[in-house]
Amino acid sequence: MPVTLDYNGKTVFITGGGRGIGLAITTAFARAGATIIITYTSKDPKEVVSQLSEEYKVPIHVYHCPGENTERVNEVIDLASREVGEVDVVVPNAGVSLWRDCVDMSDSELDWIMKTNLYAPMTLCRGFARHWLGMSTAVKSSEDPGKPPVGEKLNLNKRILCVSSISGIVNMNPQRQVAYNVSKAGLTMACKSLAGEWAKYGITINSISPGYVATDMIKDPPPGEGREWADKWRKDTPVDRFADASEIGRMVVLMCSSESSSFMTGHDLVIDGGFTTY
Ligand SMILES: NC(=O)c1ccc[n+]([C@@H]2O[C@H](COP(=O)([O-])OP(=O)(O)OC[C@H]3O[C@@H](n4cnc5c(N)ncnc54)[C@H](OP(=O)(O)O)[C@@H]3O)[C@@H](O)[C@H]2O)c1
């Protein structure tokens, strides 16, 4: 029997789905027939995704949604669920990097990395879990956060897959990027923690940790010492190249499939051309 990945009738929500790895994830889900919702913050990807939408004959909806703006995130969860349909798969992908020695790093830089890479995916996951459980998407008061349904075990049959990084596992070199590394280690751990919390609702949550992927994120090392970074990164990758974003996109689609991943939760999948084997 051929193995097929068929997302017809499924709706997928991807943050930062219009560029880089996010666009590759959008493309892979579009090929698999999903209805897609993507968010962006700085570059409106409507033109790019309308071509994809035409090519694969799937609807792709775009929302402006800065991940650090929790109010807007909650609003978009409600809005998109109403306008497009209930979401089956959530892929918190958006992220930012910062090459900076800790001694030189300002509070606002640290805040920016943590808010975008760690808090934003966590608040997005919380918003979706609450929405799926029939609660208000926002936690309106810490004294009275609302109550999920009690009693029988639920099977919401939802999938969450966060895009983390091997930087949450090993210290990348020669660049200094402590904030990024910590944000990704935190994100991988958040997925493991939530897998335990939400298994009873039928929500699985996993992460994927790519090595170096050829996107805007790594294309401009700083002038001077940064000139040699890309050579070192490639040399430290046994397959002697960076990933193409499509290789990450296709794996994400496999990891979210209700057929192939129903018993997988709390797992972090490393996809790094062998980088972490050395
Ligand atoms: N490239 C790598 O080598 C690599 C390796 C491991 C993990 N990753 C992770 O993979 C994910 C995607 O990275 P990439 O390489 O594709 O980077 P990228 O090409 O720089 O794209 C970043 C994406 O994140 C979105 N984004 C940034 N800040 C945001 C914010 N505050 N709110 C909402 N969206 C925001 C951007 O939206 P706009 O287009 O609107 O700016 C864009 O879609 C990130 O989580 C990154 O940490 C990357």
PDBQT file of the ligand as one rigid body, heavy atoms in Angstrom, charges set to zero:
ROOT
HETATM    1  N1  LIG A 301      17.669  28.928   9.204  1.00  0.00    +0.000 N 
HETATM    2  C1  LIG A 301      18.218  28.104  10.090  1.00  0.00    +0.000 C 
HETATM    3  O1  LIG A 301      19.392  27.737   9.965  1.00  0.00    +0.000 OA
HETATM    4  C2  LIG A 301      17.393  27.573  11.249  1.00  0.00    +0.000 A 
HETATM    5  C3  LIG A 301      17.907  26.467  11.959  1.00  0.00    +0.000 A 
HETATM    6  C4  LIG A 301      17.168  25.952  13.024  1.00  0.00    +0.000 A 
HETATM    7  C5  LIG A 301      15.962  26.506  13.361  1.00  0.00    +0.000 A 
HETATM    8  N2  LIG A 301      15.470  27.579  12.668  1.00  0.00    +0.000 N 
HETATM    9  C6  LIG A 301      14.182  28.133  13.080  1.00  0.00    +0.000 C 
HETATM   10  O2  LIG A 301      13.264  28.036  12.010  1.00  0.00    +0.000 OA
HETATM   11  C7  LIG A 301      12.272  29.055  12.126  1.00  0.00    +0.000 C 
HETATM   12  C8  LIG A 301      12.174  29.808  10.806  1.00  0.00    +0.000 C 
HETATM   13  O3  LIG A 301      13.441  30.391  10.545  1.00  0.00    +0.000 OA
HETATM   14  P1  LIG A 301      13.910  30.820   9.074  1.00  0.00    +0.000 P 
HETATM   15  O4  LIG A 301      15.286  30.334   8.892  1.00  0.00    +0.000 OA
HETATM   16  O5  LIG A 301      12.889  30.488   8.087  1.00  0.00    +0.000 OA
HETATM   17  O6  LIG A 301      14.016  32.408   9.300  1.00  0.00    +0.000 OA
HETATM   18  P2  LIG A 301      13.628  33.623   8.353  1.00  0.00    +0.000 P 
HETATM   19  O7  LIG A 301      13.825  33.260   6.933  1.00  0.00    +0.000 OA
HETATM   20  O8  LIG A 301      14.370  34.781   8.923  1.00  0.00    +0.000 OA
HETATM   21  O9  LIG A 301      12.043  33.802   8.610  1.00  0.00    +0.000 OA
HETATM   22  C9  LIG A 301      11.580  34.167   9.879  1.00  0.00    +0.000 C 
HETATM   23  C10 LIG A 301      10.074  34.101   9.885  1.00  0.00    +0.000 C 
HETATM   24  O10 LIG A 301       9.611  34.420  11.203  1.00  0.00    +0.000 OA
HETATM   25  C11 LIG A 301       8.654  35.485  11.104  1.00  0.00    +0.000 C 
HETATM   26  N3  LIG A 301       8.771  36.357  12.289  1.00  0.00    +0.000 N 
HETATM   27  C12 LIG A 301       9.884  36.948  12.774  1.00  0.00    +0.000 A 
HETATM   28  N4  LIG A 301       9.588  37.689  13.857  1.00  0.00    +0.000 NA
HETATM   29  C13 LIG A 301       8.250  37.560  14.054  1.00  0.00    +0.000 A 
HETATM   30  C14 LIG A 301       7.352  38.091  15.006  1.00  0.00    +0.000 A 
HETATM   31  N5  LIG A 301       7.753  38.911  15.983  1.00  0.00    +0.000 N 
HETATM   32  N6  LIG A 301       6.043  37.759  14.918  1.00  0.00    +0.000 NA
HETATM   33  C15 LIG A 301       5.626  36.939  13.926  1.00  0.00    +0.000 A 
HETATM   34  N7  LIG A 301       6.431  36.412  12.987  1.00  0.00    +0.000 NA
HETATM   35  C16 LIG A 301       7.737  36.718  13.052  1.00  0.00    +0.000 A 
HETATM   36  C17 LIG A 301       9.014  36.238   9.837  1.00  0.00    +0.000 C 
HETATM   37  O11 LIG A 301       7.880  36.954   9.377  1.00  0.00    +0.000 OA
HETATM   38  P3  LIG A 301       8.050  38.203   8.346  1.00  0.00    +0.000 P 
HETATM   39  O12 LIG A 301       8.352  37.586   7.011  1.00  0.00    +0.000 OA
HETATM   40  O13 LIG A 301       6.735  38.904   8.379  1.00  0.00    +0.000 OA
HETATM   41  O14 LIG A 301       9.184  39.027   8.872  1.00  0.00    +0.000 OA
HETATM   42  C18 LIG A 301       9.438  35.076   8.923  1.00  0.00    +0.000 C 
HETATM   43  O15 LIG A 301       8.298  34.484   8.339  1.00  0.00    +0.000 OA
HETATM   44  C19 LIG A 301      12.719  29.947  13.289  1.00  0.00    +0.000 C 
HETATM   45  O16 LIG A 301      12.020  29.599  14.461  1.00  0.00    +0.000 OA
HETATM   46  C20 LIG A 301      14.200  29.599  13.429  1.00  0.00    +0.000 C 
HETATM   47  O17 LIG A 301      14.671  29.846  14.721  1.00  0.00    +0.000 OA
HETATM   48  C21 LIG A 301      16.167  28.127  11.611  1.00  0.00    +0.000 A 
ENDROOT
TORSDOF 0
